[in-house]
Structure formats: structure tokens, C-alpha cells
Amino acid sequence: MKLSRREMACVALAALSGRAQVPSTPAPLTPEAELEAAKAQLQQTIQVLSRFDLPMATEPAFEFQA
């Protein structure tokens, strides 16, 4: 089975968090609260993904053709 780097990250996040799916959380009421929630989620995701060593060759660079 071939997985992209993004798919591997989703699988790893689900496995480490003990959930089969990452549930969506309701949006906070204020823009400031929404920003803080996004920052907290980003930091949590960074911590989880930093546990894995992915080589640069895992996903090829984009090729733009005219």
C-alpha cells in the first residue's frame, strides 16, 4: 500500500492520539478565540509530527509545466 506523506501524517496522528478519526471541533465564538484555538492545534500537530523522521524524497517536488 502506497501512502503520501500527508496520508502518513494523518494515520500517525490518529494512531498516536488513540482515535480512528480526528473529530472536528466546533468553531469558537470570537475571532480571537478562534485564532488561539488554531495556534494551539498547530502546536499540537507540530509536536506529533516532529516524532517522525521523513526524508525529503518521500514526496517528490512539484513540477510546473506550461
PDBQT receptor file of N, H, CA, C and O in Angstrom, charges set to zero:
ATOM      1  N   MET A   1       0.847  -1.169   0.000  1.00  0.00    +0.000 N 
ATOM      2  CA  MET A   1       0.000   0.000   0.000  1.00  0.00    +0.000 C 
ATOM      3  C   MET A   1       0.893   1.233   0.000  1.00  0.00    +0.000 C 
ATOM      4  O   MET A   1       1.791   1.348   0.834  1.00  0.00    +0.000 OA
ATOM      5  N   LYS A   2       0.653   2.155  -0.930  1.00  0.00    +0.000 N 
ATOM      6  H   LYS A   2      -0.076   2.061  -1.608  1.00  0.00    +0.000 HD
ATOM      7  CA  LYS A   2       1.436   3.377  -1.035  1.00  0.00    +0.000 C 
ATOM      8  C   LYS A   2       0.656   4.515  -0.389  1.00  0.00    +0.000 C 
ATOM      9  O   LYS A   2      -0.528   4.707  -0.663  1.00  0.00    +0.000 OA
ATOM     10  N   LEU A   3       1.337   5.265   0.473  1.00  0.00    +0.000 N 
ATOM     11  H   LEU A   3       2.299   5.109   0.697  1.00  0.00    +0.000 HD
ATOM     12  CA  LEU A   3       0.731   6.424   1.133  1.00  0.00    +0.000 C 
ATOM     13  C   LEU A   3       1.590   7.647   0.865  1.00  0.00    +0.000 C 
ATOM     14  O   LEU A   3       2.818   7.566   0.816  1.00  0.00    +0.000 OA
ATOM     15  N   SER A   4       0.929   8.774   0.696  1.00  0.00    +0.000 N 
ATOM     16  H   SER A   4      -0.068   8.840   0.736  1.00  0.00    +0.000 HD
ATOM     17  CA  SER A   4       1.673  10.020   0.555  1.00  0.00    +0.000 C 
ATOM     18  C   SER A   4       2.126  10.479   1.942  1.00  0.00    +0.000 C 
ATOM     19  O   SER A   4       1.684   9.939   2.956  1.00  0.00    +0.000 OA
ATOM     20  N   ARG A   5       2.980  11.443   1.977  1.00  0.00    +0.000 N 
ATOM     21  H   ARG A   5       3.339  11.881   1.153  1.00  0.00    +0.000 HD
ATOM     22  CA  ARG A   5       3.475  11.974   3.250  1.00  0.00    +0.000 C 
ATOM     23  C   ARG A   5       2.320  12.525   4.076  1.00  0.00    +0.000 C 
ATOM     24  O   ARG A   5       2.298  12.347   5.294  1.00  0.00    +0.000 OA
ATOM     25  N   ARG A   6       1.378  13.180   3.447  1.00  0.00    +0.000 N 
ATOM     26  H   ARG A   6       1.396  13.324   2.458  1.00  0.00    +0.000 HD
ATOM     27  CA  ARG A   6       0.233  13.739   4.168  1.00  0.00    +0.000 C 
ATOM     28  C   ARG A   6      -0.663  12.642   4.731  1.00  0.00    +0.000 C 
ATOM     29  O   ARG A   6      -1.164  12.751   5.850  1.00  0.00    +0.000 OA
ATOM     30  N   GLU A   7      -0.861  11.583   3.945  1.00  0.00    +0.000 N 
ATOM     31  H   GLU A   7      -0.455  11.495   3.036  1.00  0.00    +0.000 HD
ATOM     32  CA  GLU A   7      -1.674  10.472   4.425  1.00  0.00    +0.000 C 
ATOM     33  C   GLU A   7      -0.989   9.764   5.594  1.00  0.00    +0.000 C 
ATOM     34  O   GLU A   7      -1.654   9.356   6.547  1.00  0.00    +0.000 OA
ATOM     35  N   MET A   8       0.338   9.617   5.526  1.00  0.00    +0.000 N 
ATOM     36  H   MET A   8       0.878   9.948   4.752  1.00  0.00    +0.000 HD
ATOM     37  CA  MET A   8       1.066   9.011   6.636  1.00  0.00    +0.000 C 
ATOM     38  C   MET A   8       0.937   9.859   7.890  1.00  0.00    +0.000 C 
ATOM     39  O   MET A   8       0.799   9.323   8.990  1.00  0.00    +0.000 OA
ATOM     40  N   ALA A   9       0.981  11.161   7.738  1.00  0.00    +0.000 N 
ATOM     41  H   ALA A   9       1.094  11.596   6.845  1.00  0.00    +0.000 HD
ATOM     42  CA  ALA A   9       0.850  12.047   8.890  1.00  0.00    +0.000 C 
ATOM     43  C   ALA A   9      -0.525  11.898   9.523  1.00  0.00    +0.000 C 
ATOM     44  O   ALA A   9      -0.636  11.874  10.748  1.00  0.00    +0.000 OA
ATOM     45  N   CYS A  10      -1.568  11.799   8.719  1.00  0.00    +0.000 N 
ATOM     46  H   CYS A  10      -1.478  11.818   7.723  1.00  0.00    +0.000 HD
ATOM     47  CA  CYS A  10      -2.921  11.622   9.255  1.00  0.00    +0.000 C 
ATOM     48  C   CYS A  10      -3.052  10.294   9.992  1.00  0.00    +0.000 C 
ATOM     49  O   CYS A  10      -3.653  10.232  11.065  1.00  0.00    +0.000 OA
ATOM     50  N   VAL A  11      -2.491   9.237   9.419  1.00  0.00    +0.000 N 
ATOM     51  H   VAL A  11      -2.003   9.288   8.548  1.00  0.00    +0.000 HD
ATOM     52  CA  VAL A  11      -2.544   7.929  10.054  1.00  0.00    +0.000 C 
ATOM     53  C   VAL A  11      -1.760   7.948  11.367  1.00  0.00    +0.000 C 
ATOM     54  O   VAL A  11      -2.217   7.411  12.376  1.00  0.00    +0.000 OA
ATOM     55  N   ALA A  12      -0.587   8.565  11.349  1.00  0.00    +0.000 N 
ATOM     56  H   ALA A  12      -0.216   9.001  10.529  1.00  0.00    +0.000 HD
ATOM     57  CA  ALA A  12       0.235   8.632  12.554  1.00  0.00    +0.000 C 
ATOM     58  C   ALA A  12      -0.452   9.445  13.640  1.00  0.00    +0.000 C 
ATOM     59  O   ALA A  12      -0.437   9.062  14.810  1.00  0.00    +0.000 OA
ATOM     60  N   LEU A  13      -1.046  10.550  13.263  1.00  0.00    +0.000 N 
ATOM     61  H   LEU A  13      -1.058  10.862  12.313  1.00  0.00    +0.000 HD
ATOM     62  CA  LEU A  13      -1.753  11.383  14.233  1.00  0.00    +0.000 C 
ATOM     63  C   LEU A  13      -2.911  10.622  14.857  1.00  0.00    +0.000 C 
ATOM     64  O   LEU A  13      -3.122  10.695  16.068  1.00  0.00    +0.000 OA
ATOM     65  N   ALA A  14      -3.658   9.898  14.046  1.00  0.00    +0.000 N 
ATOM     66  H   ALA A  14      -3.486   9.838  13.063  1.00  0.00    +0.000 HD
ATOM     67  CA  ALA A  14      -4.781   9.120  14.557  1.00  0.00    +0.000 C 
ATOM     68  C   ALA A  14      -4.294   8.004  15.473  1.00  0.00    +0.000 C 
ATOM     69  O   ALA A  14      -4.913   7.727  16.500  1.00  0.00    +0.000 OA
ATOM     70  N   ALA A  15      -3.185   7.363  15.104  1.00  0.00    +0.000 N 
ATOM     71  H   ALA A  15      -2.682   7.588  14.269  1.00  0.00    +0.000 HD
ATOM     72  CA  ALA A  15      -2.656   6.269  15.921  1.00  0.00    +0.000 C 
ATOM     73  C   ALA A  15      -2.111   6.783  17.249  1.00  0.00    +0.000 C 
ATOM     74  O   ALA A  15      -2.334   6.164  18.290  1.00  0.00    +0.000 OA
ATOM     75  N   LEU A  16      -1.409   7.893  17.222  1.00  0.00    +0.000 N 
ATOM     76  H   LEU A  16      -1.228   8.395  16.376  1.00  0.00    +0.000 HD
ATOM     77  CA  LEU A  16      -0.825   8.427  18.452  1.00  0.00    +0.000 C 
ATOM     78  C   LEU A  16      -1.874   9.005  19.393  1.00  0.00    +0.000 C 
ATOM     79  O   LEU A  16      -1.714   8.965  20.613  1.00  0.00    +0.000 OA
ATOM     80  N   SER A  17      -2.932   9.534  18.828  1.00  0.00    +0.000 N 
ATOM     81  H   SER A  17      -3.062   9.567  17.837  1.00  0.00    +0.000 HD
ATOM     82  CA  SER A  17      -3.957  10.124  19.673  1.00  0.00    +0.000 C 
ATOM     83  C   SER A  17      -4.947   9.066  20.159  1.00  0.00    +0.000 C 
ATOM     84  O   SER A  17      -5.789   9.357  21.007  1.00  0.00    +0.000 OA
ATOM     85  N   GLY A  18      -4.858   7.845  19.635  1.00  0.00    +0.000 N 
ATOM     86  H   GLY A  18      -4.174   7.608  18.945  1.00  0.00    +0.000 HD
ATOM     87  CA  GLY A  18      -5.743   6.772  20.066  1.00  0.00    +0.000 C 
ATOM     88  C   GLY A  18      -7.120   6.847  19.450  1.00  0.00    +0.000 C 
ATOM     89  O   GLY A  18      -8.055   6.221  19.949  1.00  0.00    +0.000 OA
ATOM     90  N   ARG A  19      -7.263   7.592  18.387  1.00  0.00    +0.000 N 
ATOM     91  H   ARG A  19      -6.503   8.100  17.981  1.00  0.00    +0.000 HD
ATOM     92  CA  ARG A  19      -8.553   7.739  17.717  1.00  0.00    +0.000 C 
ATOM     93  C   ARG A  19      -8.456   7.217  16.299  1.00  0.00    +0.000 C 
ATOM     94  O   ARG A  19      -7.403   7.299  15.668  1.00  0.00    +0.000 OA
ATOM     95  N   ALA A  20      -9.544   6.686  15.804  1.00  0.00    +0.000 N 
ATOM     96  H   ALA A  20     -10.400   6.618  16.317  1.00  0.00    +0.000 HD
ATOM     97  CA  ALA A  20      -9.574   6.242  14.417  1.00  0.00    +0.000 C 
ATOM     98  C   ALA A  20      -9.713   7.432  13.486  1.00  0.00    +0.000 C 
ATOM     99  O   ALA A  20      -9.173   7.428  12.380  1.00  0.00    +0.000 OA
ATOM    100  N   GLN A  21     -10.430   8.444  13.928  1.00  0.00    +0.000 N 
ATOM    101  H   GLN A  21     -10.869   8.448  14.827  1.00  0.00    +0.000 HD
ATOM    102  CA  GLN A  21     -10.616   9.648  13.136  1.00  0.00    +0.000 C 
ATOM    103  C   GLN A  21     -10.387  10.854  14.038  1.00  0.00    +0.000 C 
ATOM    104  O   GLN A  21     -10.670  10.815  15.235  1.00  0.00    +0.000 OA
ATOM    105  N   VAL A  22      -9.878  11.909  13.451  1.00  0.00    +0.000 N 
ATOM    106  H   VAL A  22      -9.648  11.941  12.478  1.00  0.00    +0.000 HD
ATOM    107  CA  VAL A  22      -9.698  13.143  14.202  1.00  0.00    +0.000 C 
ATOM    108  C   VAL A  22     -11.018  13.911  14.132  1.00  0.00    +0.000 C 
ATOM    109  O   VAL A  22     -11.410  14.365  13.057  1.00  0.00    +0.000 OA
ATOM    110  N   PRO A  23     -11.710  14.061  15.269  1.00  0.00    +0.000 N 
ATOM    111  CA  PRO A  23     -13.005  14.732  15.212  1.00  0.00    +0.000 C 
ATOM    112  C   PRO A  23     -12.858  16.224  14.978  1.00  0.00    +0.000 C 
ATOM    113  O   PRO A  23     -11.882  16.844  15.398  1.00  0.00    +0.000 OA
ATOM    114  N   SER A  24     -13.837  16.780  14.306  1.00  0.00    +0.000 N 
ATOM    115  H   SER A  24     -14.631  16.276  13.965  1.00  0.00    +0.000 HD
ATOM    116  CA  SER A  24     -13.817  18.222  14.094  1.00  0.00    +0.000 C 
ATOM    117  C   SER A  24     -14.377  18.895  15.341  1.00  0.00    +0.000 C 
ATOM    118  O   SER A  24     -15.340  18.418  15.939  1.00  0.00    +0.000 OA
ATOM    119  N   THR A  25     -13.769  19.995  15.719  1.00  0.00    +0.000 N 
ATOM    120  H   THR A  25     -12.986  20.383  15.233  1.00  0.00    +0.000 HD
ATOM    121  CA  THR A  25     -14.219  20.723  16.900  1.00  0.00    +0.000 C 
ATOM    122  C   THR A  25     -15.072  21.901  16.460  1.00  0.00    +0.000 C 
ATOM    123  O   THR A  25     -14.836  22.470  15.394  1.00  0.00    +0.000 OA
ATOM    124  N   PRO A  26     -16.053  22.272  17.259  1.00  0.00    +0.000 N 
ATOM    125  CA  PRO A  26     -16.869  23.428  16.882  1.00  0.00    +0.000 C 
ATOM    126  C   PRO A  26     -16.034  24.708  16.913  1.00  0.00    +0.000 C 
ATOM    127  O   PRO A  26     -15.119  24.852  17.724  1.00  0.00    +0.000 OA
ATOM    128  N   ALA A  27     -16.367  25.618  16.025  1.00  0.00    +0.000 N 
ATOM    129  H   ALA A  27     -17.110  25.501  15.366  1.00  0.00    +0.000 HD
ATOM    130  CA  ALA A  27     -15.621  26.871  15.945  1.00  0.00    +0.000 C 
ATOM    131  C   ALA A  27     -15.892  27.730  17.175  1.00  0.00    +0.000 C 
ATOM    132  O   ALA A  27     -17.039  27.855  17.605  1.00  0.00    +0.000 OA
ATOM    133  N   PRO A  28     -14.833  28.328  17.750  1.00  0.00    +0.000 N 
ATOM    134  CA  PRO A  28     -15.037  29.242  18.884  1.00  0.00    +0.000 C 
ATOM    135  C   PRO A  28     -15.867  30.451  18.453  1.00  0.00    +0.000 C 
ATOM    136  O   PRO A  28     -15.960  30.759  17.265  1.00  0.00    +0.000 OA
ATOM    137  N   LEU A  29     -16.457  31.121  19.414  1.00  0.00    +0.000 N 
ATOM    138  H   LEU A  29     -16.381  30.871  20.379  1.00  0.00    +0.000 HD
ATOM    139  CA  LEU A  29     -17.382  32.210  19.107  1.00  0.00    +0.000 C 
ATOM    140  C   LEU A  29     -16.695  33.477  18.609  1.00  0.00    +0.000 C 
ATOM    141  O   LEU A  29     -17.187  34.115  17.679  1.00  0.00    +0.000 OA
ATOM    142  N   THR A  30     -15.575  33.849  19.206  1.00  0.00    +0.000 N 
ATOM    143  H   THR A  30     -15.175  33.330  19.962  1.00  0.00    +0.000 HD
ATOM    144  CA  THR A  30     -14.927  35.097  18.829  1.00  0.00    +0.000 C 
ATOM    145  C   THR A  30     -13.737  34.832  17.911  1.00  0.00    +0.000 C 
ATOM    146  O   THR A  30     -13.148  33.752  17.960  1.00  0.00    +0.000 OA
ATOM    147  N   PRO A  31     -13.379  35.802  17.077  1.00  0.00    +0.000 N 
ATOM    148  CA  PRO A  31     -12.203  35.623  16.202  1.00  0.00    +0.000 C 
ATOM    149  C   PRO A  31     -10.914  35.414  17.001  1.00  0.00    +0.000 C 
ATOM    150  O   PRO A  31     -10.043  34.651  16.583  1.00  0.00    +0.000 OA
ATOM    151  N   GLU A  32     -10.790  36.086  18.145  1.00  0.00    +0.000 N 
ATOM    152  H   GLU A  32     -11.497  36.706  18.484  1.00  0.00    +0.000 HD
ATOM    153  CA  GLU A  32      -9.586  35.925  18.969  1.00  0.00    +0.000 C 
ATOM    154  C   GLU A  32      -9.501  34.500  19.524  1.00  0.00    +0.000 C 
ATOM    155  O   GLU A  32      -8.429  33.894  19.540  1.00  0.00    +0.000 OA
ATOM    156  N   ALA A  33     -10.630  33.979  19.975  1.00  0.00    +0.000 N 
ATOM    157  H   ALA A  33     -11.500  34.471  19.962  1.00  0.00    +0.000 HD
ATOM    158  CA  ALA A  33     -10.653  32.612  20.493  1.00  0.00    +0.000 C 
ATOM    159  C   ALA A  33     -10.376  31.606  19.382  1.00  0.00    +0.000 C 
ATOM    160  O   ALA A  33      -9.703  30.599  19.603  1.00  0.00    +0.000 OA
ATOM    161  N   GLU A  34     -10.896  31.880  18.191  1.00  0.00    +0.000 N 
ATOM    162  H   GLU A  34     -11.443  32.698  18.011  1.00  0.00    +0.000 HD
ATOM    163  CA  GLU A  34     -10.649  31.003  17.052  1.00  0.00    +0.000 C 
ATOM    164  C   GLU A  34      -9.164  30.991  16.689  1.00  0.00    +0.000 C 
ATOM    165  O   GLU A  34      -8.611  29.935  16.380  1.00  0.00    +0.000 OA
ATOM    166  N   LEU A  35      -8.523  32.149  16.723  1.00  0.00    +0.000 N 
ATOM    167  H   LEU A  35      -8.972  33.006  16.974  1.00  0.00    +0.000 HD
ATOM    168  CA  LEU A  35      -7.095  32.241  16.437  1.00  0.00    +0.000 C 
ATOM    169  C   LEU A  35      -6.279  31.475  17.468  1.00  0.00    +0.000 C 
ATOM    170  O   LEU A  35      -5.349  30.751  17.112  1.00  0.00    +0.000 OA
ATOM    171  N   GLU A  36      -6.618  31.629  18.730  1.00  0.00    +0.000 N 
ATOM    172  H   GLU A  36      -7.373  32.217  19.019  1.00  0.00    +0.000 HD
ATOM    173  CA  GLU A  36      -5.896  30.919  19.791  1.00  0.00    +0.000 C 
ATOM    174  C   GLU A  36      -6.080  29.406  19.660  1.00  0.00    +0.000 C 
ATOM    175  O   GLU A  36      -5.134  28.648  19.876  1.00  0.00    +0.000 OA
ATOM    176  N   ALA A  37      -7.285  28.965  19.309  1.00  0.00    +0.000 N 
ATOM    177  H   ALA A  37      -8.053  29.581  19.134  1.00  0.00    +0.000 HD
ATOM    178  CA  ALA A  37      -7.532  27.535  19.124  1.00  0.00    +0.000 C 
ATOM    179  C   ALA A  37      -6.726  26.996  17.943  1.00  0.00    +0.000 C 
ATOM    180  O   ALA A  37      -6.195  25.888  18.006  1.00  0.00    +0.000 OA
ATOM    181  N   ALA A  38      -6.637  27.773  16.876  1.00  0.00    +0.000 N 
ATOM    182  H   ALA A  38      -7.068  28.673  16.824  1.00  0.00    +0.000 HD
ATOM    183  CA  ALA A  38      -5.855  27.358  15.707  1.00  0.00    +0.000 C 
ATOM    184  C   ALA A  38      -4.370  27.263  16.050  1.00  0.00    +0.000 C 
ATOM    185  O   ALA A  38      -3.689  26.329  15.626  1.00  0.00    +0.000 OA
ATOM    186  N   LYS A  39      -3.871  28.234  16.821  1.00  0.00    +0.000 N 
ATOM    187  H   LYS A  39      -4.425  28.993  17.166  1.00  0.00    +0.000 HD
ATOM    188  CA  LYS A  39      -2.463  28.194  17.233  1.00  0.00    +0.000 C 
ATOM    189  C   LYS A  39      -2.180  26.984  18.116  1.00  0.00    +0.000 C 
ATOM    190  O   LYS A  39      -1.144  26.336  17.970  1.00  0.00    +0.000 OA
ATOM    191  N   ALA A  40      -3.091  26.681  19.024  1.00  0.00    +0.000 N 
ATOM    192  H   ALA A  40      -3.932  27.208  19.143  1.00  0.00    +0.000 HD
ATOM    193  CA  ALA A  40      -2.911  25.529  19.911  1.00  0.00    +0.000 C 
ATOM    194  C   ALA A  40      -2.928  24.231  19.113  1.00  0.00    +0.000 C 
ATOM    195  O   ALA A  40      -2.113  23.341  19.357  1.00  0.00    +0.000 OA
ATOM    196  N   GLN A  41      -3.850  24.117  18.160  1.00  0.00    +0.000 N 
ATOM    197  H   GLN A  41      -4.512  24.840  17.961  1.00  0.00    +0.000 HD
ATOM    198  CA  GLN A  41      -3.929  22.919  17.323  1.00  0.00    +0.000 C 
ATOM    199  C   GLN A  41      -2.673  22.768  16.476  1.00  0.00    +0.000 C 
ATOM    200  O   GLN A  41      -2.181  21.654  16.300  1.00  0.00    +0.000 OA
ATOM    201  N   LEU A  42      -2.147  23.874  15.948  1.00  0.00    +0.000 N 
ATOM    202  H   LEU A  42      -2.547  24.779  16.091  1.00  0.00    +0.000 HD
ATOM    203  CA  LEU A  42      -0.935  23.840  15.149  1.00  0.00    +0.000 C 
ATOM    204  C   LEU A  42       0.253  23.365  15.985  1.00  0.00    +0.000 C 
ATOM    205  O   LEU A  42       1.041  22.538  15.527  1.00  0.00    +0.000 OA
ATOM    206  N   GLN A  43       0.385  23.874  17.190  1.00  0.00    +0.000 N 
ATOM    207  H   GLN A  43      -0.255  24.546  17.562  1.00  0.00    +0.000 HD
ATOM    208  CA  GLN A  43       1.479  23.456  18.060  1.00  0.00    +0.000 C 
ATOM    209  C   GLN A  43       1.382  21.971  18.406  1.00  0.00    +0.000 C 
ATOM    210  O   GLN A  43       2.395  21.272  18.452  1.00  0.00    +0.000 OA
ATOM    211  N   GLN A  44       0.166  21.493  18.648  1.00  0.00    +0.000 N 
ATOM    212  H   GLN A  44      -0.657  22.061  18.611  1.00  0.00    +0.000 HD
ATOM    213  CA  GLN A  44      -0.020  20.081  18.960  1.00  0.00    +0.000 C 
ATOM    214  C   GLN A  44       0.353  19.214  17.757  1.00  0.00    +0.000 C 
ATOM    215  O   GLN A  44       0.994  18.176  17.918  1.00  0.00    +0.000 OA
ATOM    216  N   THR A  45      -0.037  19.628  16.573  1.00  0.00    +0.000 N 
ATOM    217  H   THR A  45      -0.558  20.472  16.443  1.00  0.00    +0.000 HD
ATOM    218  CA  THR A  45       0.282  18.885  15.357  1.00  0.00    +0.000 C 
ATOM    219  C   THR A  45       1.789  18.877  15.104  1.00  0.00    +0.000 C 
ATOM    220  O   THR A  45       2.346  17.853  14.711  1.00  0.00    +0.000 OA
ATOM    221  N   ILE A  46       2.444  20.007  15.325  1.00  0.00    +0.000 N 
ATOM    222  H   ILE A  46       1.991  20.839  15.645  1.00  0.00    +0.000 HD
ATOM    223  CA  ILE A  46       3.900  20.095  15.155  1.00  0.00    +0.000 C 
ATOM    224  C   ILE A  46       4.602  19.124  16.091  1.00  0.00    +0.000 C 
ATOM    225  O   ILE A  46       5.549  18.450  15.687  1.00  0.00    +0.000 OA
ATOM    226  N   GLN A  47       4.147  19.047  17.337  1.00  0.00    +0.000 N 
ATOM    227  H   GLN A  47       3.378  19.594  17.665  1.00  0.00    +0.000 HD
ATOM    228  CA  GLN A  47       4.763  18.142  18.308  1.00  0.00    +0.000 C 
ATOM    229  C   GLN A  47       4.599  16.686  17.891  1.00  0.00    +0.000 C 
ATOM    230  O   GLN A  47       5.533  15.894  18.018  1.00  0.00    +0.000 OA
ATOM    231  N   VAL A  48       3.428  16.332  17.399  1.00  0.00    +0.000 N 
ATOM    232  H   VAL A  48       2.669  16.975  17.296  1.00  0.00    +0.000 HD
ATOM    233  CA  VAL A  48       3.188  14.950  16.983  1.00  0.00    +0.000 C 
ATOM    234  C   VAL A  48       4.033  14.606  15.763  1.00  0.00    +0.000 C 
ATOM    235  O   VAL A  48       4.662  13.549  15.723  1.00  0.00    +0.000 OA
ATOM    236  N   LEU A  49       4.054  15.487  14.772  1.00  0.00    +0.000 N 
ATOM    237  H   LEU A  49       3.543  16.346  14.804  1.00  0.00    +0.000 HD
ATOM    238  CA  LEU A  49       4.794  15.197  13.545  1.00  0.00    +0.000 C 
ATOM    239  C   LEU A  49       6.303  15.255  13.736  1.00  0.00    +0.000 C 
ATOM    240  O   LEU A  49       7.043  14.644  12.965  1.00  0.00    +0.000 OA
ATOM    241  N   SER A  50       6.769  15.971  14.741  1.00  0.00    +0.000 N 
ATOM    242  H   SER A  50       6.168  16.467  15.367  1.00  0.00    +0.000 HD
ATOM    243  CA  SER A  50       8.215  16.052  14.966  1.00  0.00    +0.000 C 
ATOM    244  C   SER A  50       8.786  14.725  15.465  1.00  0.00    +0.000 C 
ATOM    245  O   SER A  50      10.006  14.559  15.492  1.00  0.00    +0.000 OA
ATOM    246  N   ARG A  51       7.951  13.798  15.852  1.00  0.00    +0.000 N 
ATOM    247  H   ARG A  51       6.961  13.932  15.830  1.00  0.00    +0.000 HD
ATOM    248  CA  ARG A  51       8.418  12.483  16.310  1.00  0.00    +0.000 C 
ATOM    249  C   ARG A  51       8.850  11.592  15.148  1.00  0.00    +0.000 C 
ATOM    250  O   ARG A  51       9.516  10.579  15.363  1.00  0.00    +0.000 OA
ATOM    251  N   PHE A  52       8.479  11.957  13.922  1.00  0.00    +0.000 N 
ATOM    252  H   PHE A  52       7.938  12.780  13.747  1.00  0.00    +0.000 HD
ATOM    253  CA  PHE A  52       8.757  11.131  12.760  1.00  0.00    +0.000 C 
ATOM    254  C   PHE A  52       9.827  11.775  11.894  1.00  0.00    +0.000 C 
ATOM    255  O   PHE A  52       9.832  12.988  11.683  1.00  0.00    +0.000 OA
ATOM    256  N   ASP A  53      10.730  10.943  11.397  1.00  0.00    +0.000 N 
ATOM    257  H   ASP A  53      10.725   9.958  11.568  1.00  0.00    +0.000 HD
ATOM    258  CA  ASP A  53      11.781  11.413  10.508  1.00  0.00    +0.000 C 
ATOM    259  C   ASP A  53      11.396  11.028   9.084  1.00  0.00    +0.000 C 
ATOM    260  O   ASP A  53      11.477   9.860   8.703  1.00  0.00    +0.000 OA
ATOM    261  N   LEU A  54      10.979  12.019   8.307  1.00  0.00    +0.000 N 
ATOM    262  H   LEU A  54      10.914  12.967   8.617  1.00  0.00    +0.000 HD
ATOM    263  CA  LEU A  54      10.607  11.779   6.919  1.00  0.00    +0.000 C 
ATOM    264  C   LEU A  54      11.665  12.356   5.995  1.00  0.00    +0.000 C 
ATOM    265  O   LEU A  54      11.948  13.553   6.049  1.00  0.00    +0.000 OA
ATOM    266  N   PRO A  55      12.253  11.519   5.147  1.00  0.00    +0.000 N 
ATOM    267  CA  PRO A  55      13.246  12.036   4.202  1.00  0.00    +0.000 C 
ATOM    268  C   PRO A  55      12.585  12.912   3.152  1.00  0.00    +0.000 C 
ATOM    269  O   PRO A  55      11.395  12.773   2.871  1.00  0.00    +0.000 OA
ATOM    270  N   MET A  56      13.367  13.814   2.575  1.00  0.00    +0.000 N 
ATOM    271  H   MET A  56      14.334  13.927   2.804  1.00  0.00    +0.000 HD
ATOM    272  CA  MET A  56      12.846  14.724   1.563  1.00  0.00    +0.000 C 
ATOM    273  C   MET A  56      12.336  13.966   0.334  1.00  0.00    +0.000 C 
ATOM    274  O   MET A  56      11.455  14.466  -0.366  1.00  0.00    +0.000 OA
ATOM    275  N   ALA A  57      12.861  12.789   0.060  1.00  0.00    +0.000 N 
ATOM    276  H   ALA A  57      13.577  12.383   0.629  1.00  0.00    +0.000 HD
ATOM    277  CA  ALA A  57      12.463  12.027  -1.118  1.00  0.00    +0.000 C 
ATOM    278  C   ALA A  57      11.108  11.344  -0.941  1.00  0.00    +0.000 C 
ATOM    279  O   ALA A  57      10.631  10.693  -1.871  1.00  0.00    +0.000 OA
ATOM    280  N   THR A  58      10.480  11.474   0.219  1.00  0.00    +0.000 N 
ATOM    281  H   THR A  58      10.868  12.003   0.974  1.00  0.00    +0.000 HD
ATOM    282  CA  THR A  58       9.193  10.830   0.454  1.00  0.00    +0.000 C 
ATOM    283  C   THR A  58       8.142  11.313  -0.525  1.00  0.00    +0.000 C 
ATOM    284  O   THR A  58       7.378  10.509  -1.059  1.00  0.00    +0.000 OA
ATOM    285  N   GLU A  59       8.093  12.594  -0.764  1.00  0.00    +0.000 N 
ATOM    286  H   GLU A  59       8.714  13.247  -0.330  1.00  0.00    +0.000 HD
ATOM    287  CA  GLU A  59       7.143  13.155  -1.728  1.00  0.00    +0.000 C 
ATOM    288  C   GLU A  59       7.935  14.020  -2.707  1.00  0.00    +0.000 C 
ATOM    289  O   GLU A  59       8.650  14.932  -2.292  1.00  0.00    +0.000 OA
ATOM    290  N   PRO A  60       7.812  13.739  -3.992  1.00  0.00    +0.000 N 
ATOM    291  CA  PRO A  60       8.617  14.494  -4.955  1.00  0.00    +0.000 C 
ATOM    292  C   PRO A  60       8.219  15.966  -5.023  1.00  0.00    +0.000 C 
ATOM    293  O   PRO A  60       7.096  16.339  -4.682  1.00  0.00    +0.000 OA
ATOM    294  N   ALA A  61       9.143  16.773  -5.460  1.00  0.00    +0.000 N 
ATOM    295  H   ALA A  61      10.055  16.470  -5.736  1.00  0.00    +0.000 HD
ATOM    296  CA  ALA A  61       8.882  18.211  -5.624  1.00  0.00    +0.000 C 
ATOM    297  C   ALA A  61       7.869  18.407  -6.739  1.00  0.00    +0.000 C 
ATOM    298  O   ALA A  61       7.713  17.558  -7.617  1.00  0.00    +0.000 OA
ATOM    299  N   PHE A  62       7.183  19.542  -6.687  1.00  0.00    +0.000 N 
ATOM    300  H   PHE A  62       7.309  20.231  -5.974  1.00  0.00    +0.000 HD
ATOM    301  CA  PHE A  62       6.197  19.864  -7.719  1.00  0.00    +0.000 C 
ATOM    302  C   PHE A  62       6.922  20.223  -9.008  1.00  0.00    +0.000 C 
ATOM    303  O   PHE A  62       8.006  20.807  -8.994  1.00  0.00    +0.000 OA
ATOM    304  N   GLU A  63       6.298  19.861 -10.120  1.00  0.00    +0.000 N 
ATOM    305  H   GLU A  63       5.418  19.386 -10.132  1.00  0.00    +0.000 HD
ATOM    306  CA  GLU A  63       6.818  20.216 -11.432  1.00  0.00    +0.000 C 
ATOM    307  C   GLU A  63       5.749  21.009 -12.148  1.00  0.00    +0.000 C 
ATOM    308  O   GLU A  63       4.694  20.467 -12.477  1.00  0.00    +0.000 OA
ATOM    309  N   PHE A  64       6.001  22.271 -12.394  1.00  0.00    +0.000 N 
ATOM    310  H   PHE A  64       6.858  22.711 -12.127  1.00  0.00    +0.000 HD
ATOM    311  CA  PHE A  64       5.049  23.108 -13.105  1.00  0.00    +0.000 C 
ATOM    312  C   PHE A  64       5.415  23.123 -14.579  1.00  0.00    +0.000 C 
ATOM    313  O   PHE A  64       6.540  23.460 -14.950  1.00  0.00    +0.000 OA
ATOM    314  N   GLN A  65       4.465  22.759 -15.401  1.00  0.00    +0.000 N 
ATOM    315  H   GLN A  65       3.552  22.485 -15.099  1.00  0.00    +0.000 HD
ATOM    316  CA  GLN A  65       4.702  22.759 -16.839  1.00  0.00    +0.000 C 
ATOM    317  C   GLN A  65       3.713  23.707 -17.496  1.00  0.00    +0.000 C 
ATOM    318  O   GLN A  65       2.527  23.719 -17.169  1.00  0.00    +0.000 OA
ATOM    319  N   ALA A  66       4.222  24.498 -18.425  1.00  0.00    +0.000 N 
ATOM    320  H   ALA A  66       5.186  24.489 -18.691  1.00  0.00    +0.000 HD
ATOM    321  CA  ALA A  66       3.367  25.471 -19.114  1.00  0.00    +0.000 C 
ATOM    322  C   ALA A  66       2.679  24.862 -20.302  1.00  0.00    +0.000 C 
ATOM    323  O   ALA A  66       1.923  25.542 -20.994  1.00  0.00    +0.000 OA
TER     324      ALA A  66
